[in-house]
């Protein structure tokens, strides 16, 4: 019995595993696209932002962040728009924007973790079901037992578990890789945001102590 025959014979047990595999692939592809768009060359980006802020070219810095369209740039853009309101408002804007960007990055990670555990369980269930049906067939055959058919039943049952474990490994490895990549982006976001606050503290004498209201800005 070849692999194709095994899959066809145990289709009802193996089909759910294929569905899980397709879902895993879709989630992983989507997350890698999101992460790729969120990445930025932190070194050159930070140098450019530092230069603009030291020259107090806030609008130019905001425009530069708009062009970059990365997670770090989105956070800085929201914070710098609160520049006139002082340090406290910028920090609050950074924190709010960071939470939104992290939510985008972590979207669908939990389902991926669930699928990594679900696939092996579905495989084991398929094995148990296949062995149960095989046992009933042996009971019906009684003395006329064909060892070849019996071996095929065992192979078919094992195939379900093997495929479930393989899909689970793929999902688990992908999950860990994605989590690691997201943690790196989050670290970069925090580092650049802190750098921006430090530059503003150093370049604007009154910035650290400023706490301006919306009414005062309008005046």
Backbone torsions as a table, in degrees:
resi	resn	phi	psi	omega
1	UNK	NA	120.3	179.9
2	UNK	-86.9	178.0	-175.3
3	UNK	-63.2	-40.5	-179.8
4	UNK	-60.9	-43.8	179.6
5	UNK	-64.4	-38.3	178.8
6	UNK	-62.9	-45.0	-178.9
7	UNK	-64.6	-43.2	-179.4
8	UNK	-65.7	-40.6	-178.0
9	UNK	-69.9	-33.7	-178.0
10	UNK	-110.4	33.9	-174.9
11	UNK	-56.2	-42.8	-177.7
12	UNK	-64.3	-29.5	-179.7
13	UNK	-85.7	-32.0	-174.9
14	UNK	-90.4	-26.0	-179.3
15	UNK	-55.2	-45.9	177.9
16	UNK	-59.1	-33.4	179.3
17	UNK	-68.2	-39.2	177.0
18	UNK	-64.9	-37.8	177.4
19	UNK	-62.3	-43.9	177.1
20	UNK	-61.1	-42.2	179.4
21	UNK	-61.0	-43.7	178.5
22	UNK	-61.9	-43.5	178.7
23	UNK	-62.5	-41.8	178.6
24	UNK	-60.3	-46.7	-179.4
25	UNK	-61.3	-44.1	-179.4
26	UNK	-62.2	-44.6	-179.6
27	UNK	-65.0	-44.8	-177.8
28	UNK	-63.3	-45.2	179.2
29	UNK	-61.0	-45.4	-179.9
30	UNK	-61.5	-42.2	-178.3
31	UNK	-69.0	-38.6	179.0
32	UNK	-65.8	-35.3	176.9
33	UNK	-65.2	-44.9	179.4
34	UNK	-62.5	-44.5	-179.0
35	UNK	-65.4	-40.3	179.0
36	UNK	-61.1	-41.1	179.1
37	UNK	-69.3	-25.8	-176.6
38	UNK	-84.9	-13.0	-176.8
39	UNK	-78.3	153.5	177.9
40	UNK	-152.0	152.6	174.1
41	UNK	-74.4	96.6	-172.2
42	UNK	-58.9	-39.1	-177.9
43	UNK	-61.0	-57.2	-177.9
44	UNK	-67.9	-35.5	179.4
45	UNK	-63.3	-45.8	-179.1
46	UNK	-64.6	-41.7	179.5
47	UNK	-61.3	-44.3	-179.5
48	UNK	-63.2	-46.3	-179.8
49	UNK	-63.6	-43.4	179.5
50	UNK	-57.8	-44.9	-179.1
51	UNK	-62.3	-43.9	-179.8
52	UNK	-65.5	-41.9	-178.4
53	UNK	-70.0	-37.2	178.3
54	UNK	-64.3	-29.8	177.1
55	UNK	-89.4	5.6	179.8
56	UNK	60.2	30.6	177.8
57	UNK	-93.0	71.3	-174.0
58	UNK	-66.2	-44.9	-179.3
59	UNK	-62.4	-38.4	177.7
60	UNK	-65.2	-37.4	178.1
61	UNK	-65.5	-41.0	178.4
62	UNK	-64.0	-42.9	178.9
63	UNK	-63.6	-38.7	178.8
64	UNK	-63.9	-40.9	177.7
65	UNK	-64.7	-36.8	178.7
66	UNK	-64.2	-37.5	179.5
67	UNK	-69.8	-35.1	-176.6
68	UNK	-68.6	-43.7	176.9
69	UNK	60.4	26.8	175.2
70	UNK	-96.4	171.9	179.3
71	UNK	-61.4	-43.9	179.1
72	UNK	-62.5	-43.8	-179.3
73	UNK	-64.3	-39.3	178.9
74	UNK	-62.3	-40.0	179.9
75	UNK	-66.4	-47.4	-179.5
76	UNK	-63.4	-39.0	-179.5
77	UNK	-60.3	-44.5	-179.9
78	UNK	-66.4	-37.2	179.8
79	UNK	-71.8	-43.7	-177.1
80	UNK	-66.5	-24.8	176.5
81	UNK	-65.5	-18.0	178.1
82	UNK	-98.5	16.0	-174.9
83	UNK	-53.8	-43.1	-175.9
84	UNK	-68.0	-18.3	-177.9
85	UNK	-88.0	-5.5	177.0
86	UNK	98.8	178.1	-172.8
87	UNK	-60.1	-45.9	-175.7
88	UNK	-59.5	-44.2	-178.2
89	UNK	-68.5	-36.0	178.2
90	UNK	-65.2	-44.4	179.6
91	UNK	-61.2	-43.3	178.3
92	UNK	-61.8	-41.4	178.5
93	UNK	-64.9	-40.5	176.8
94	UNK	-59.5	-46.0	-177.8
95	UNK	-63.9	-44.0	179.7
96	UNK	-64.8	-45.7	180.0
97	UNK	-64.7	-37.2	179.0
98	UNK	-61.9	-42.8	179.4
99	UNK	-61.2	-41.4	179.9
100	UNK	-65.7	-42.1	-179.9
101	UNK	-67.8	-38.1	178.6
102	UNK	-65.8	-39.2	176.8
103	UNK	-60.9	-40.6	177.4
104	UNK	-63.5	-43.4	-177.8
105	UNK	-67.4	-37.1	-175.2
106	UNK	-89.7	-2.3	179.6
107	UNK	-57.8	132.5	178.8
108	UNK	74.1	3.2	176.3
109	UNK	-69.3	-39.3	179.3
110	UNK	-62.8	-45.5	175.3
111	UNK	-59.3	-36.2	178.9
112	UNK	-64.8	-41.8	177.1
113	UNK	-63.3	-39.4	178.2
114	UNK	-64.0	-42.7	-179.9
115	UNK	-64.9	-32.7	179.3
116	UNK	-65.1	-28.8	177.6
117	UNK	-90.3	-29.1	-176.2
118	UNK	-73.6	-38.7	-176.0
119	UNK	-56.8	-50.4	178.3
120	UNK	-62.1	-36.0	179.3
121	UNK	-65.0	-41.0	176.6
122	UNK	-63.4	-40.3	177.9
123	UNK	-61.8	-44.5	178.4
124	UNK	-64.1	-39.5	177.6
125	UNK	-61.5	-43.5	177.9
126	UNK	-61.0	-38.5	178.1
127	UNK	-63.8	-45.6	-179.1
128	UNK	-63.3	-44.2	179.5
129	UNK	-62.6	-45.4	-179.6
130	UNK	-62.1	-43.4	179.6
131	UNK	-66.0	-35.8	178.5
132	UNK	-64.0	-46.9	177.7
133	UNK	-64.1	-38.2	177.8
134	UNK	-62.9	-37.6	178.8
135	UNK	-65.2	-42.4	178.6
136	UNK	-64.1	-36.2	178.1
137	UNK	-64.9	-39.6	178.7
138	UNK	-65.6	-38.2	178.3
139	UNK	-63.0	-39.2	179.4
140	UNK	-70.5	-38.0	-179.0
141	UNK	-71.3	-33.0	-179.0
142	UNK	54.2	-112.5	-173.1
143	UNK	-72.2	-30.5	-176.0
144	UNK	-84.3	64.8	-177.6
145	UNK	-90.2	125.3	176.3
146	UNK	-98.2	109.8	-176.8
147	UNK	-62.4	-30.1	179.0
148	UNK	-63.9	-46.8	178.4
149	UNK	-64.3	-38.4	179.2
150	UNK	-62.9	-43.7	178.4
151	UNK	-63.5	-38.2	178.5
152	UNK	-63.7	-37.4	177.7
153	UNK	-64.0	-41.6	179.0
154	UNK	-63.8	-44.7	180.0
155	UNK	-62.7	-43.7	179.2
156	UNK	-62.4	-40.2	178.8
157	UNK	-66.2	-41.6	-179.8
158	UNK	-67.1	-33.5	-178.4
159	UNK	-59.3	-37.2	179.9
160	UNK	-61.7	-46.0	179.2
161	UNK	-66.3	-42.0	-178.9
162	UNK	-60.8	-47.2	-179.9
163	UNK	-65.3	-38.7	178.0
164	UNK	-62.8	-41.4	179.3
165	UNK	-66.6	-42.3	179.6
166	UNK	-61.0	-46.9	179.0
167	UNK	-63.5	-39.0	177.7
168	UNK	-62.6	-40.1	178.3
169	UNK	-64.4	-44.6	179.0
170	UNK	-58.8	-45.0	-179.0
171	UNK	-65.8	-42.3	-177.4
172	UNK	-67.7	-44.5	178.4
173	UNK	-62.8	-43.6	179.1
174	UNK	-61.8	-41.5	179.1
175	UNK	-60.2	-47.1	-178.4
176	UNK	-65.8	-38.4	177.8
177	UNK	-64.0	-43.9	-179.9
178	UNK	-65.6	-42.6	178.9
179	UNK	-61.1	-42.2	179.0
180	UNK	-62.6	-43.0	179.5
181	UNK	-65.1	-39.5	-179.9
182	UNK	-68.0	-40.6	177.7
183	UNK	-60.2	-38.1	179.1
184	UNK	-64.8	-42.6	179.4
185	UNK	-64.9	-41.7	179.1
186	UNK	-62.1	-42.3	177.4
187	UNK	-60.8	-42.3	178.8
188	UNK	-64.2	-39.0	178.8
189	UNK	-61.2	-47.4	-179.1
190	UNK	-64.1	-40.7	-177.8
191	UNK	-65.3	-46.1	-178.6
192	UNK	-68.6	-40.0	179.1
193	UNK	-61.8	-42.8	177.8
194	UNK	-63.7	-40.1	178.7
195	UNK	-61.6	-42.0	-179.8
196	UNK	-64.0	-44.8	178.9
197	UNK	-61.0	-41.7	179.5
198	UNK	-63.8	-41.2	179.4
199	UNK	-63.9	-43.3	178.9
200	UNK	-65.1	-38.6	177.7
201	UNK	-61.6	-39.1	-176.2
202	UNK	-79.8	-34.0	-173.0
203	UNK	-92.3	-20.5	179.4
204	UNK	-119.5	111.2	-171.9
205	UNK	-58.7	-40.1	-174.4
206	UNK	-92.6	-2.2	-169.8
207	UNK	-60.6	-46.9	-173.2
208	UNK	-63.2	-29.8	-176.5
209	UNK	-100.2	2.8	-176.2
210	UNK	-80.0	135.0	174.9
211	UNK	-145.6	77.3	-171.9
212	UNK	-91.6	142.3	177.3
213	UNK	-86.6	166.7	179.0
214	UNK	-61.8	-38.5	-179.4
215	UNK	-63.5	-39.7	-179.2
216	UNK	-66.8	-36.6	179.0
217	UNK	-65.5	-40.8	-179.6
218	UNK	-63.8	-32.6	177.3
219	UNK	-68.8	NA	NA
